[in-house]
Amino acid sequence: MAEQKTKRKNIVKDISFRVAKATVKAVLVYLLYFFLAPMLAPLFEMVPDLLGSLEAFVAVYIVLIILSDITAKTILQHFFNTARALFFMGYLLLSMGNGVFSTSYENFSLSINLTMFYTIAVSLSLLGLARCILQAINFMHERTEASSMDF
């Protein structure tokens, strides 16, 4: 009976630690967005839809961080990490268009080719996706190994 109470306390303690960790991460990501958004205000004036798109990206990314941290030590954590990596890559690919940023102001026109930057960012995202998949494989291997040791 005492063992069950101790086990329940450990489970509650573990879950509350996960929730606290997820909350701290979410707050830090939101604070980063909150402090960087005013610095990007001139860019938001040139590209009007950028602010809404960035807010949606931050919201979905924070939700995936929270879900990943709450489901720690389960296979769902790896699914959410993979979803986060895929979401980041998809957002980059959809938002970049043709990779050329063009703007004009009165009789001044500016065009910047960002395809190399996007290529590097997507390549790094692919490495993150590969890491998530390898972590999921390792998790399942460890679970299988632990269950075979019980017999």
Backbone as JSON, one array per atom type, in Angstrom:
{
  "sequence": "MAEQKTKRKNIVKDISFRVAKATVKAVLVYLLYFFLAPMLAPLFEMVPDLLGSLEAFVAVYIVLIILSDITAKTILQHFFNTARALFFMGYLLLSMGNGVFSTSYENFSLSINLTMFYTIAVSLSLLGLARCILQAINFMHERTEASSMDF",
  "N": [[0.82, -1.19, 0.0], [1.92, 1.23, 0.82], [3.86, 1.44, -1.09], [2.37, 1.91, -3.41], [1.34, 4.47, -2.9], [3.7, 5.94, -2.84], [4.52, 5.5, -5.45], [2.45, 6.75, -6.85], [2.85, 9.38, -5.97], [5.33, 9.86, -7.15], [4.62, 9.71, -9.85], [2.81, 11.85, -10.07], [4.54, 13.9, -9.37], [6.38, 13.71, -11.49], [4.72, 14.29, -13.72], [3.89, 16.88, -13.05], [6.35, 18.16, -13.14], [6.91, 17.91, -15.86], [4.86, 19.49, -16.95], [5.53, 21.98, -15.85], [8.03, 22.37, -17.04], [7.31, 22.46, -19.76], [5.73, 24.75, -19.71], [7.61, 26.74, -19.01], [9.34, 26.61, -21.25], [7.55, 27.35, -23.28], [6.88, 29.95, -22.48], [9.39, 31.18, -22.7], [9.86, 30.98, -25.47], [7.73, 32.52, -26.42], [8.38, 34.99, -25.24], [10.74, 35.55, -26.59], [9.73, 35.91, -29.17], [8.07, 38.09, -28.57], [9.88, 40.12, -27.91], [11.42, 40.3, -30.21], [9.65, 40.95, -32.25], [8.96, 43.81, -32.29], [11.35, 44.79, -33.35], [11.23, 43.95, -35.91], [9.3, 45.49, -37.04], [9.51, 47.5, -39.15], [9.8, 45.8, -41.34], [7.38, 44.48, -41.29], [5.72, 46.48, -42.15], [6.4, 46.72, -44.82], [5.79, 44.21, -45.81], [2.73, 43.25, -45.54], [1.2, 40.94, -44.75], [2.92, 39.44, -43.26], [3.09, 39.64, -40.44], [0.74, 38.4, -39.4], [1.12, 35.83, -40.38], [3.49, 35.13, -39.11], [2.68, 35.2, -36.43], [0.84, 33.07, -36.4], [2.6, 30.98, -36.99], [4.28, 31.02, -34.69], [2.39, 30.42, -32.7], [1.51, 27.78, -33.37], [3.97, 26.46, -33.23], [4.62, 26.78, -30.52], [2.53, 25.31, -29.34], [3.2, 22.74, -30.27], [5.65, 22.42, -28.96], [4.81, 22.39, -26.28], [3.11, 20.1, -26.25], [4.99, 18.15, -26.89], [6.71, 18.25, -24.67], [5.0, 17.6, -22.57], [4.29, 15.0, -23.16], [6.61, 13.6, -22.65], [9.01, 10.96, -22.46], [7.51, 9.08, -23.75], [6.31, 7.49, -26.77], [4.84, 9.32, -28.14], [6.05, 11.77, -27.71], [8.14, 11.76, -29.53], [6.72, 11.68, -31.92], [5.53, 14.24, -31.84], [7.82, 15.84, -31.84], [8.81, 15.2, -34.37], [6.67, 16.14, -35.89], [6.93, 18.85, -35.33], [9.4, 19.43, -36.55], [8.75, 18.85, -39.22], [6.71, 20.72, -39.59], [8.13, 23.13, -39.37], [9.83, 22.93, -41.6], [7.91, 22.8, -43.64], [6.65, 25.27, -43.32], [8.76, 27.0, -43.92], [9.22, 26.3, -46.61], [6.75, 26.93, -47.81], [6.5, 29.63, -47.23], [8.63, 30.82, -48.51], [8.23, 31.03, -51.23], [9.34, 31.89, -54.36], [11.86, 32.44, -53.5], [12.9, 34.94, -53.78], [12.97, 38.1, -52.5], [11.23, 40.98, -52.92], [10.74, 44.46, -52.92], [9.32, 47.71, -53.13], [9.64, 51.2, -52.88], [8.33, 54.23, -53.4], [10.27, 55.51, -55.88], [12.25, 53.66, -55.6], [13.56, 50.45, -55.75], [13.98, 47.23, -54.38], [15.48, 44.12, -54.48], [16.09, 40.95, -53.2], [17.85, 37.98, -53.29], [17.15, 35.14, -51.69], [17.53, 32.42, -51.83], [19.75, 30.78, -51.24], [20.0, 31.08, -48.47], [17.52, 29.97, -47.69], [17.89, 27.38, -48.62], [19.96, 26.46, -46.98], [18.67, 26.66, -44.48], [16.52, 24.84, -44.79], [17.98, 22.51, -45.19], [19.24, 22.22, -42.71], [16.94, 21.83, -41.23], [16.14, 19.38, -42.26], [18.14, 17.8, -41.15], [17.41, 18.03, -38.47], [14.93, 16.73, -38.58], [15.77, 14.15, -39.27], [17.19, 13.57, -36.95], [15.08, 13.48, -35.08], [13.63, 11.26, -36.01], [15.55, 9.23, -35.73], [15.85, 9.3, -32.94], [13.31, 8.39, -32.18], [13.42, 5.77, -33.18], [15.52, 4.79, -31.6], [14.31, 5.03, -29.08], [12.2, 3.17, -29.28], [13.74, 0.87, -29.62], [15.09, 0.73, -27.15], [12.89, 0.36, -25.45], [11.96, -2.12, -26.34], [14.15, -3.67, -25.76], [14.26, -3.41, -22.97], [11.85, -4.65, -22.26], [12.35, -7.24, -23.1], [14.32, -7.99, -21.36], [12.98, -8.36, -19.04], [11.89, -10.89, -19.08]],
  "CA": [[0.0, 0.0, 0.0], [2.82, 2.39, 0.9], [4.55, 1.53, -2.37], [1.47, 2.53, -4.37], [1.29, 5.9, -2.62], [4.98, 6.49, -3.27], [4.53, 5.46, -6.9], [1.54, 7.81, -7.29], [3.52, 10.66, -5.74], [6.36, 10.01, -8.18], [3.95, 9.99, -11.13], [2.31, 13.22, -10.0], [5.72, 14.76, -9.39], [6.91, 13.67, -12.85], [3.81, 15.01, -14.6], [3.94, 18.31, -12.73], [7.62, 18.66, -13.66], [6.76, 18.04, -17.31], [4.01, 20.65, -17.24], [6.31, 23.17, -15.54], [9.06, 22.5, -18.07], [6.63, 22.9, -20.98], [5.32, 26.14, -19.5], [8.8, 27.59, -19.07], [9.78, 26.67, -22.64], [6.57, 28.13, -24.05], [7.03, 31.36, -22.1], [10.64, 31.67, -23.27], [9.69, 31.16, -26.92], [6.86, 33.67, -26.63], [9.13, 36.21, -24.91], [11.65, 35.79, -27.7], [8.9, 36.51, -30.22], [7.56, 39.38, -28.09], [10.95, 41.12, -27.95], [11.94, 40.45, -31.57], [8.62, 41.49, -33.15], [9.11, 45.25, -32.53], [12.52, 45.06, -34.19], [10.87, 43.63, -37.29], [8.17, 46.34, -37.41], [9.64, 48.06, -40.51], [9.58, 44.72, -42.3], [5.94, 44.21, -41.3], [5.08, 47.53, -42.94], [6.64, 46.43, -46.24], [5.1, 42.96, -46.13], [1.62, 43.35, -44.6], [0.71, 39.65, -44.24], [3.98, 38.75, -42.53], [2.81, 39.62, -39.0], [-0.24, 37.35, -39.15], [1.74, 34.55, -40.67], [4.47, 34.87, -38.05], [1.94, 34.89, -35.21], [0.32, 31.71, -36.55], [3.74, 30.07, -36.86], [4.7, 30.97, -33.28], [1.35, 29.73, -31.93], [1.58, 26.34, -33.65], [5.25, 25.97, -32.74], [4.52, 26.7, -29.05], [1.66, 24.17, -29.03], [3.97, 21.51, -30.47], [6.63, 22.33, -27.86], [4.08, 21.99, -25.06], [2.69, 18.71, -26.39], [6.19, 17.32, -26.85], [7.23, 18.18, -23.3], [4.04, 16.9, -21.69], [4.32, 13.57, -23.49], [7.99, 13.13, -22.53], [9.24, 9.56, -22.11], [6.57, 8.23, -24.49], [6.54, 7.57, -28.21], [4.17, 10.52, -28.63], [7.02, 12.86, -27.7], [8.88, 11.7, -30.79], [5.8, 12.09, -32.98], [5.38, 15.69, -31.8], [9.08, 16.42, -32.29], [8.83, 15.04, -35.82], [5.68, 17.08, -36.43], [7.51, 20.2, -35.21], [10.42, 19.57, -37.6], [8.05, 18.91, -40.51], [5.99, 21.99, -39.65], [9.12, 24.17, -39.64], [10.24, 22.81, -43.0], [6.78, 23.18, -44.49], [6.46, 26.72, -43.22], [9.83, 27.63, -44.7], [9.03, 26.07, -48.04], [5.58, 27.66, -48.28], [6.67, 31.08, -47.09], [9.7, 31.38, -49.32], [7.81, 31.28, -52.6], [10.42, 31.63, -55.32], [13.14, 32.72, -52.87], [13.33, 36.31, -54.06], [12.21, 39.1, -51.76], [11.23, 42.24, -53.65], [9.91, 45.53, -52.39], [9.6, 49.0, -53.74], [9.17, 52.36, -52.14], [8.36, 55.36, -54.33], [10.99, 55.12, -57.09], [13.37, 52.8, -55.18], [13.17, 49.04, -55.77], [14.99, 46.37, -53.77], [15.26, 42.68, -54.66], [17.11, 40.15, -52.53], [17.74, 36.56, -53.57], [17.37, 34.42, -50.44], [17.46, 30.98, -52.05], [20.85, 30.11, -50.53], [19.61, 31.06, -47.06], [16.45, 28.99, -47.54], [18.47, 26.06, -48.83], [20.68, 26.1, -45.75], [17.68, 26.47, -43.41], [15.79, 23.58, -45.02], [18.94, 21.42, -44.97], [19.35, 22.05, -41.26], [15.67, 21.25, -40.79], [16.19, 17.96, -42.59], [18.97, 17.15, -40.13], [16.57, 17.95, -37.28], [13.94, 15.68, -38.82], [16.48, 12.88, -39.17], [17.47, 13.36, -35.53], [13.83, 13.07, -34.43], [13.31, 9.89, -36.42], [16.52, 8.34, -35.09], [15.5, 9.24, -31.52], [12.14, 7.51, -32.06], [13.9, 4.4, -33.37], [16.27, 4.44, -30.4], [13.34, 4.88, -27.98], [11.53, 1.87, -29.45], [14.75, -0.17, -29.39], [15.3, 0.64, -25.71], [11.68, -0.22, -24.86], [11.94, -3.54, -26.68], [15.24, -4.3, -25.01], [13.87, -3.44, -21.56], [10.8, -5.65, -22.09], [12.93, -8.58, -23.28], [15.13, -8.27, -20.17], [12.09, -8.73, -17.94], [11.59, -12.31, -19.15]],
  "C": [[0.87, 1.26, 0.0], [3.56, 2.58, -0.41], [3.69, 2.2, -3.43], [1.38, 4.03, -4.15], [2.57, 6.58, -3.08], [5.04, 6.55, -4.79], [3.62, 6.55, -7.46], [2.16, 9.18, -7.1], [4.59, 10.92, -6.79], [5.75, 10.34, -9.53], [3.44, 11.42, -11.15], [3.46, 14.21, -10.06], [6.31, 14.84, -10.79], [6.03, 14.46, -13.81], [3.85, 16.51, -14.32], [5.26, 18.92, -13.19], [7.56, 18.85, -15.17], [5.95, 19.28, -17.68], [4.77, 21.95, -16.96], [7.38, 23.42, -16.6], [8.46, 23.01, -19.38], [6.21, 24.36, -20.87], [6.5, 27.09, -19.62], [9.3, 27.72, -20.51], [8.85, 27.53, -23.48], [6.7, 29.61, -23.74], [8.3, 31.94, -22.71], [10.51, 31.89, -24.79], [8.8, 32.36, -27.2], [7.57, 34.98, -26.3], [10.13, 36.56, -26.01], [10.9, 36.44, -28.85], [8.46, 37.92, -29.83], [8.63, 40.47, -28.19], [11.51, 41.32, -29.36], [10.93, 41.09, -32.53], [8.74, 43.01, -33.33], [10.31, 45.61, -33.4], [12.22, 44.81, -35.66], [9.72, 44.48, -37.79], [8.33, 46.99, -38.79], [9.41, 47.02, -41.6], [8.09, 44.4, -42.42], [5.19, 45.27, -42.11], [5.25, 47.27, -44.43], [5.89, 45.19, -46.69], [3.92, 42.83, -45.16], [1.15, 42.02, -44.01], [1.73, 38.91, -43.39], [3.67, 38.63, -41.04], [1.82, 38.51, -38.66], [0.33, 35.97, -39.36], [2.73, 34.16, -39.58], [3.79, 34.53, -36.74], [1.37, 33.47, -35.25], [1.45, 30.68, -36.39], [4.16, 29.92, -35.4], [3.67, 30.21, -32.45], [1.42, 28.22, -32.14], [2.87, 25.75, -33.09], [5.22, 25.82, -31.21], [3.64, 25.53, -28.64], [2.41, 22.86, -29.21], [5.05, 21.33, -29.42], [5.96, 21.83, -26.59], [3.68, 20.52, -25.13], [3.88, 17.76, -26.32], [6.72, 17.16, -25.43], [6.29, 17.43, -22.37], [4.07, 15.4, -21.94], [5.73, 12.99, -23.44], [8.0, 11.68, -22.05], [8.18, 8.63, -22.7], [6.9, 8.36, -25.97], [5.88, 8.81, -28.8], [5.1, 11.72, -28.65], [7.77, 12.9, -29.03], [8.0, 12.05, -31.98], [5.66, 13.61, -33.01], [6.67, 16.4, -32.21], [9.21, 16.33, -33.81], [7.85, 16.0, -36.49], [6.21, 18.5, -36.39], [8.55, 20.43, -36.3], [9.77, 19.66, -38.98], [7.3, 20.22, -40.67], [6.95, 23.13, -39.99], [9.55, 24.13, -41.1], [9.12, 23.24, -43.94], [6.54, 24.67, -44.48], [7.53, 27.45, -44.03], [9.58, 27.49, -46.19], [7.83, 26.85, -48.59], [5.78, 29.17, -48.23], [7.72, 31.65, -48.03], [9.27, 31.67, -50.75], [8.91, 30.92, -53.56], [11.8, 31.97, -54.75], [13.67, 34.11, -53.1], [12.4, 37.26, -53.33], [12.34, 40.43, -52.5], [10.3, 43.23, -52.99], [10.27, 46.82, -53.1], [8.97, 50.1, -52.91], [9.41, 53.59, -53.02], [9.12, 54.94, -55.59], [12.24, 54.28, -56.77], [12.86, 51.36, -55.12], [14.33, 48.2, -55.22], [14.57, 44.91, -53.97], [16.42, 41.93, -54.03], [16.84, 38.69, -52.83], [18.12, 35.79, -52.31], [17.37, 32.9, -50.62], [18.57, 30.22, -51.33], [20.53, 30.01, -49.04], [18.53, 30.0, -46.82], [16.96, 27.57, -47.72], [19.2, 25.59, -47.59], [19.7, 25.82, -44.63], [16.92, 25.16, -43.58], [16.72, 22.39, -44.81], [19.14, 21.16, -43.48], [18.07, 21.46, -40.68], [15.6, 19.77, -41.11], [17.05, 17.19, -41.59], [18.18, 17.01, -38.82], [15.52, 16.86, -37.41], [14.59, 14.3, -38.7], [16.8, 12.55, -37.71], [16.22, 12.88, -34.79], [13.47, 11.63, -34.76], [14.27, 8.89, -35.77], [16.28, 8.23, -33.59], [14.29, 8.33, -31.29], [12.54, 6.05, -32.23], [14.66, 3.93, -32.14], [15.33, 4.21, -29.22], [12.65, 3.51, -28.08], [12.5, 0.72, -29.21], [14.97, -0.36, -27.89], [14.09, 0.02, -25.01], [11.63, -1.72, -25.12], [13.0, -4.29, -25.89], [14.89, -4.44, -23.54], [12.8, -4.5, -21.33], [11.34, -7.06, -22.27], [13.8, -8.95, -22.09], [14.27, -8.72, -19.01], [11.81, -10.22, -17.92], [12.73, -13.12, -18.72]]
}
